[in-house]
Amino acid sequence: MEAVSGILVVIGQILVFIGLIISGFGVYAVLRLDSFYSRSVVTSKVEAMGFVTITVGAMCIAGFSILSLKLFIILIFELLTVSSGAHAIVRSAWISGYRSRTVTDTPKKQEVQSDG
């Protein structure tokens, strides 16, 4: 029984580490992207993925206890609210008239006319 508990702790630590890496990539992506809408998509997806892996890892480390039940309830509420919160923020920005920059116009090449 002690070996199973040790394996769960190691799996939990690996999941927490993976969640931290996912969150780190999310921070990097938010810093690299320039559009508000693309940043909000990345933020909501990375928050959900990183939070899920970190919380599941913490549940594995805690074992089967009241703490893991509380973490599971927090995880369910987080998954229910992260997408609707991101949608509400982006929708309010769209309704208020915020538009992101798009680069569709390219400068026209000047034609060189020859004398011949």
N, C-alpha and C positions, 0 to 999 in steps of 0.2 A: 504494500500500500504506500510505503514511503517512496518507492521508485516512481510510481505514477504521479505522486505529488511533485516530485523533483522534475519530472518531464513536463508537467503542466506549467511549472514556474519558468522553465527554459523556453517553452513555447510562448508563454506570455511575454517574456522579455524580448523575444524575437519580434513578436507582433507590435509591441510598443516601439521598438526601434524602427520597424518598417513604417509605422504611422508617423514617426518623427521625420523620416526621410520624405514621405509623401507631403507632409506639411512644409518641409523645407523647399521642395520643388514648387509647391504652390506659392510660397513667398517669392521665389525667383521669377515665376511666371507673372505674378502680379506686377513686379517691378519692371519686367521686360515689355509687357503689353501696354499699348497706348490708348486703347479705347475703353470707355467706361463700361460698355456692355460686355466686352470680352473679359474684362477684369472681374465683373460680377459673376459671370458664368464660371470662371476658373475658381473664384473664391467659394462659391456655393458647392461645387463638386469636390474640390480639395478638402474643404471643411468636413463634408460628409464622409469622404473616404478616410481621411486622417483620423477623424474622431471615432469612426467605427473600429478601425484597427487598434487604436490606442485603448479604447474602452474594452474591446474583447480581450486584448492582452492583459489589462488590469483585472478583468474577470477571471482569466486563467491563473493569474498570480494569486488572487484572493481565494481561489478555490470555491467550493460550493458553500456559501454562507449568506448571511443577510446582506453583506456588502455587495456581493455579486448580483443579488436581486435588485438592490438599489441602483447599481450601475446599469442593469438591463432596462429598468424603468426610465432612467435618464436617457439611455440610448434610443429607446422608442420615441420619447418626446422630442429628442433632437432630430431624428429622422423625419418626424411629422412636420416640424416647424422650419427646417432649414430651406427647403425648396419653396414653401409658401412665403417665407420672409424675403428670400431673394427675388421672387416673382413680384411681390408687392413693391419692393424698392425700385426695380427696373421699370415696372409699369408706371409708377408715379413719376419717374424721370421722363418716360416717353410721353405721358399725358401733359406734363408741364412744358413740353416742347424741347427738351434736351436732345440734340442729335449729335452723334459722334462724327468725327472728321472722316471723310473718305477721299481717297486719292483716285479719281477716275480720269481727270484731265491730264493729259501728257502734253508737254510743249511740242508744237509742230516743228518739224525739221525744215530749215530754210533751204529751198532748192537753189543750187548754184547754177546760174545760167552762163553758158559759154558763148563766146562770140562766133563760134564756127558752125 
